């Protein structure tokens, strides 16, 4: 049996073209102040452009430059504020 793998290669002209969303599933939020604390913490991380946090959905959507952001730092700053990052997903269109 023969399998063929097809790879799509994207040419990235500069760092700004490799941005997307990092979705964090977060446990421990109880109010809008929790949303504000997570957003403020995320915005302090290098490479983060914007952050939207939803208590109702239990997640944060972080718009970031993937060349610059440190996902471990992002997780650490959220968890350093007393919350638990239970999952992390990445979404980009290149």
N, CA and C of each residue as an Amber inpcrd file, in Angstrom:
protein
   282
   0.8360000  -1.1670000   0.0000000   0.0000000   0.0000000   0.0000000
   0.8890000   1.2410000   0.0000000   0.5840000   2.1840000  -0.8280000
   1.3870000   3.3950000  -0.9810000   0.6060000   4.5950000  -0.4580000
   1.2570000   5.3730000   0.3880000   0.6520000   6.5950000   0.9220000
   1.4210000   7.7920000   0.3940000   0.7100000   8.7830000   0.0050000
   1.3440000  10.0000000  -0.4600000   0.9680000  11.1390000   0.4840000
   1.9720000  11.8620000   0.9280000   1.7290000  12.9910000   1.8120000
   1.8620000  14.2750000   1.0050000   0.8830000  15.1320000   1.1480000
   0.9060000  16.4140000   0.4720000   1.0930000  17.4870000   1.5260000
   2.0990000  18.2980000   1.3530000   2.3700000  19.3840000   2.2900000
   2.1260000  20.7040000   1.5940000   1.4450000  21.5770000   2.2910000
   1.2260000  22.9240000   1.7910000   2.2510000  23.8280000   2.4740000
   3.0570000  24.4720000   1.6850000   4.1030000  25.3280000   2.2250000
   3.6990000  26.7790000   1.9960000   3.7530000  27.5500000   3.0440000
   3.4250000  28.9650000   2.9460000   4.7050000  29.7800000   3.0440000
   4.7770000  30.7960000   2.2540000   5.9110000  31.7080000   2.3130000
   5.4940000  32.8800000   3.1910000   6.2150000  33.0670000   4.2690000
   5.9300000  34.1610000   5.1930000   6.9170000  35.2770000   4.8890000
   6.3980000  36.4160000   4.4480000   7.2640000  37.5250000   4.0550000
   7.8570000  38.2490000   5.2510000   7.1080000  38.3520000   6.3330000
   7.6240000  38.9770000   7.5390000   6.8480000  38.4480000   8.7360000
   7.2960000  38.8400000   9.8990000   6.7210000  38.3200000  11.1400000
   5.2430000  38.6300000  11.2950000   4.8040000  39.7630000  10.7980000
   3.4160000  40.1710000  10.9880000   2.4350000  39.2510000  10.2670000
   2.9130000  38.4910000   9.3020000   2.0260000  37.6080000   8.5640000
   1.7680000  36.2800000   9.2790000   2.4380000  36.0280000  10.3790000
   2.1910000  34.7940000  11.1090000   1.6120000  35.1300000  12.4760000
   0.4180000  35.6430000  12.4350000  -0.3210000  35.9490000  13.6460000
  -1.5850000  35.1150000  13.6460000  -2.1460000  34.9740000  14.8100000
  -3.3890000  34.2270000  14.9200000  -3.9020000  34.2820000  16.3380000
  -4.7580000  33.3600000  16.6530000  -5.3630000  33.3180000  17.9740000
  -4.8570000  32.1360000  18.7820000  -4.6510000  32.4040000  20.0410000
  -4.3710000  31.3560000  21.0130000  -5.5930000  31.3280000  21.9190000
  -6.2590000  30.1910000  21.9650000  -7.4450000  30.0580000  22.8080000
  -7.0570000  29.2890000  24.0600000  -7.2880000  29.9120000  25.1990000
  -7.0060000  29.2860000  26.4860000  -8.3180000  28.9110000  27.1460000
  -8.4690000  27.6630000  27.5200000  -9.5950000  27.2720000  28.3600000
  -9.1500000  27.5130000  29.7910000  -9.9570000  28.2930000  30.5380000
  -9.5460000  28.7420000  31.8630000 -10.5770000  28.3390000  32.9030000
 -10.0890000  27.7710000  33.9840000 -10.9480000  27.3970000  35.1120000
 -10.6540000  28.3420000  36.2770000 -11.6980000  28.6520000  37.0550000
 -11.5210000  29.4680000  38.2490000 -12.0640000  30.8750000  38.1470000
 -12.5840000  31.2670000  36.9880000 -13.1640000  32.6050000  36.8670000
 -14.5440000  32.6130000  37.5260000 -14.8260000  33.6920000  38.2670000
 -16.1210000  33.7930000  38.9400000 -16.8520000  35.1040000  38.6620000
 -16.1410000  36.1110000  38.1010000 -16.7940000  37.4100000  37.8950000
 -16.0750000  38.1980000  36.8030000 -16.6090000  39.3810000  36.5170000
 -16.0110000  40.2160000  35.4730000 -14.6280000  40.7260000  35.8650000
 -14.3510000  40.8360000  37.1530000 -13.0030000  41.2480000  37.5880000
 -11.9740000  40.1740000  37.2290000 -12.4070000  38.9200000  37.2320000
 -11.5190000  37.8350000  36.7930000 -11.1730000  38.0180000  35.3170000
 -12.1830000  38.3380000  34.5070000 -11.9510000  38.5940000  33.0850000
 -10.9290000  39.7300000  32.9120000 -11.1360000  40.8100000  33.6600000
 -10.2310000  41.9650000  33.5650000  -8.8070000  41.6120000  33.9770000
  -8.6570000  40.8090000  35.0330000  -7.3260000  40.4250000  35.5160000
  -6.5920000  39.5760000  34.4870000  -7.3100000  38.6490000  33.8590000
  -6.6890000  37.7850000  32.8490000  -6.3060000  38.5960000  31.6180000
  -7.1920000  39.4880000  31.1900000  -6.8890000  40.3260000  30.0250000
  -5.6610000  41.1950000  30.2930000  -5.6200000  41.8370000  31.4430000
  -4.4810000  42.6940000  31.7840000  -3.1850000  41.9020000  31.8270000
  -3.2310000  40.7040000  32.3960000  -2.0290000  39.8690000  32.4790000
  -1.5650000  39.4520000  31.0890000  -2.4930000  39.0440000  30.2380000
  -2.1390000  38.6020000  28.8880000  -1.5360000  39.7370000  28.0710000
  -2.0960000  40.9330000  28.1990000  -1.6110000  42.0730000  27.4230000
  -0.1990000  42.5050000  27.8040000   0.2910000  42.0660000  28.9430000
   1.6570000  42.3790000  29.3570000   2.6930000  41.4930000  28.6580000
   2.2510000  40.4040000  28.0620000   3.1740000  39.4640000  27.4110000
   3.6110000  39.9910000  26.0460000   4.8770000  39.8470000  25.7580000
   5.4190000  40.2550000  24.4610000   4.7420000  39.4310000  23.3680000
   4.3400000  40.1080000  22.3030000   3.7230000  39.4380000  21.1620000
   2.2160000  39.3980000  21.2020000   1.6200000  39.7180000  22.3380000
   0.1590000  39.7160000  22.4490000  -0.3620000  41.0480000  21.9260000
  -1.3020000  40.9760000  20.9810000  -1.8690000  42.1710000  20.3690000
  -3.2030000  42.5580000  20.9970000  -3.9840000  41.5570000  21.4000000
  -5.3040000  41.8150000  21.9720000  -5.7260000  40.5790000  22.7560000
  -6.6670000  40.7800000  23.6580000  -7.1720000  39.6620000  24.4590000
  -8.6510000  39.8780000  24.7370000  -9.4300000  38.8350000  24.5400000
 -10.8480000  38.8540000  24.8760000 -11.0900000  37.6770000  25.8050000
 -11.6630000  37.9530000  26.9590000 -11.8650000  36.9310000  27.9730000
 -13.3570000  36.8130000  28.2490000 -13.8530000  35.5720000  28.3000000
 -15.2700000  35.3350000  28.5330000 -15.4720000  34.3980000  29.7200000
 -16.0690000  34.9430000  30.7600000 -16.4420000  34.1380000  31.9210000
 -17.4700000  33.0800000  31.5200000 -18.4450000  33.4840000  30.7090000
 -19.5190000  32.5740000  30.2800000 -18.9730000  31.3670000  29.5230000
 -17.9930000  31.5990000  28.6630000 -17.4200000  30.5180000  27.8570000
 -16.2630000  29.8250000  28.5600000 -15.7170000  30.4690000  29.5980000
 -14.5770000  29.8920000  30.3050000 -13.3150000  29.8710000  29.4690000
 -13.1530000  30.9230000  28.6470000 -11.9730000  30.9380000  27.7890000
 -11.4960000  32.3520000  27.5250000 -10.2490000  32.4190000  27.0680000
  -9.6510000  33.6710000  26.6220000  -9.1700000  33.4560000  25.1970000
  -9.4530000  34.4270000  24.3450000  -8.9630000  34.3960000  22.9750000
  -7.8990000  35.4820000  22.8690000  -6.6780000  35.0450000  22.6460000
  -5.5210000  35.9360000  22.6230000  -5.0430000  36.0790000  21.1860000
  -5.0780000  37.2980000  20.6600000  -4.5260000  37.5520000  19.3360000
  -3.0440000  37.8490000  19.5260000  -2.2010000  37.0900000  18.8330000
  -0.7620000  37.2070000  19.0750000   0.0500000  37.0010000  17.8110000
   1.2610000  37.5340000  17.8390000   2.2570000  37.2880000  16.8100000
   3.0030000  36.0270000  17.2320000   2.8860000  34.9640000  16.4470000
   3.4730000  33.6780000  16.8270000   4.9990000  33.6880000  16.8270000
   5.6320000  34.6650000  16.1590000   7.0840000  34.7680000  16.1920000
   7.5750000  35.3200000  17.5250000   6.7310000  36.1030000  18.1920000
   7.1810000  36.8200000  19.3820000   6.6210000  36.2760000  20.6910000
   5.4410000  35.7090000  20.6810000   4.7860000  35.3040000  21.9250000
   5.4390000  34.0530000  22.5050000   5.5220000  34.0100000  23.8150000
   6.0010000  32.8380000  24.5440000   4.7760000  32.2270000  25.2300000
   4.3030000  31.1120000  24.7210000   3.0640000  30.5260000  25.2520000
   3.2220000  30.0560000  26.6980000   4.4270000  29.6920000  27.0830000
   4.6560000  29.3130000  28.4830000   4.5120000  30.5210000  29.4000000
   5.0240000  31.6680000  28.9570000   4.8640000  32.9010000  29.7290000
   3.3880000  33.2740000  29.8270000   2.6740000  33.1290000  28.7240000
   1.2460000  33.4460000  28.7040000   0.4860000  32.5920000  29.7100000
   0.7400000  31.3000000  29.6870000   0.1010000  30.3960000  30.6520000
   0.4930000  30.7630000  32.0830000   1.7690000  31.0450000  32.2890000
   2.2600000  31.3630000  33.6330000   1.6360000  32.6320000  34.2080000
   1.4550000  33.6640000  33.3750000   0.8740000  34.8990000  33.9090000
  -0.5980000  34.7170000  34.2550000  -1.2960000  33.9010000  33.4850000
  -2.7030000  33.6250000  33.8050000  -2.7800000  32.8160000  35.0940000
  -1.9740000  31.7620000  35.1790000  -2.0020000  30.9200000  36.3730000
  -1.4240000  31.6560000  37.5880000  -0.5360000  32.6100000  37.3770000
   0.0100000  33.4090000  38.4640000  -1.0260000  34.3150000  39.1140000
  -2.1390000  34.5220000  38.4180000  -3.2440000  35.3110000  38.9600000
  -4.3030000  34.4300000  39.6120000  -3.9960000  33.1410000  39.7860000
  -4.8980000  32.2550000  40.5200000  -5.8680000  31.4440000  39.6790000
  -5.6620000  31.3900000  38.3720000  -6.5460000  30.6340000  37.4920000
  -5.8070000  29.4150000  36.9390000  -6.5390000  28.4770000  36.3850000
  -5.9460000  27.2740000  35.8010000  -6.1930000  27.2610000  34.3020000
  -5.1260000  27.1580000  33.5260000  -5.2510000  26.9850000  32.0820000
  -5.3450000  25.4850000  31.8360000  -6.5500000  25.0260000  31.4580000
  -6.7710000  23.5870000  31.2910000  -6.4820000  23.0930000  29.8800000
  -6.4720000  23.9950000  28.9120000  -6.1600000  23.6150000  27.5340000
  -5.7480000  24.8600000  26.7610000  -4.9780000  24.6430000  25.6870000
  -4.5110000  25.7380000  24.8520000  -4.6070000  25.2940000  23.4010000
  -5.2350000  26.1240000  22.5520000  -5.4060000  25.8230000  21.1360000
  -4.8580000  26.9690000  20.3150000  -4.4150000  26.6620000  19.1140000
  -3.8400000  27.6680000  18.2230000  -4.6360000  27.6860000  16.9250000
  -4.8720000  28.9010000  16.3970000  -5.5900000  29.0420000  15.1390000
  -4.9440000  30.1610000  14.3240000  -4.5680000  29.8400000  13.1010000
  -4.0100000  30.8510000  12.2150000  -4.3670000  30.5080000  10.7750000
  -4.3690000  31.5130000   9.9470000  -4.5610000  31.3360000   8.5210000
  -3.2910000  31.8170000   7.8240000  -2.5190000  30.8650000   7.2810000
  -1.3080000  31.2680000   6.5490000  -1.4230000  30.8400000   5.1200000
